[in-house]
C-alpha cells in the first residue's frame, strides 16, 4: 500500500487516450517538418545549392517511418506512461524548436549545401555539433521508454546509430567546404 504514491509519481495513466494524443502530435510534427524541409530544400536548390548524401536518404526515411509505425502498432490509446520520460519528451521538443529556429531557412531533412551558405555556430550549435541529431537520437530512446517499449528503444537506437554514422560523415565532408558564420539570410 505504501508503494502506490511512488508508483503514481512514475506512471501517468490519465484515463483518456493521452498516449495516442502524443503519437498523433509526433506524427503531425514529423509531417509538418517534412513540408517545411521540402519548402526550404526547394528554395536552397533555387539559390544554387546541391544535394549530397542522396544514397542514404531513403534508408533514413524508412528507419524513421518504421519507428512511428511500430509505435502506433505497439501503444494502446490509454496506455500508462512513465512520467520522467514524458517530461524528457517535452524538453526535447523545446530543444527541437531551438534547432529549427537557429537554422531557419537552412533546416532540411536532406544535406543541401553551397560553399556560399553560412556555417551556423549560434544557438545549440555553439554547444554541440549536430544538435538536431542529438535531439532525434534522444527521442528514439525516450519516446519508446515513455511507453515501456524497451525493445523499440534498443532496436531503433541501433538502426539510428548506423544511419547517423553514414549521415554525419557525409554532412561533415560538406560542412568542411563552408566558411565560418556569415549572417543568416
Secondary structure, DSSP 8 states (H G I E B T S, - for coil): -TTHHHHHHHEE--SSSHHHHHHHHHHHHHHHHHHHHHHHHHHHHHTT-EEE-HHHHHHHHHHHHHHHHHHHHH--TT--EEHHHHHHHHHHHHHHHHHHHHHGGG--SSEEE-TTS-B--SGGGGTSTTHHHHHHHHHHHHHHHHTT-HHHHHHHHHHHHHHHHHHHHHHHHHHTTS-B-----
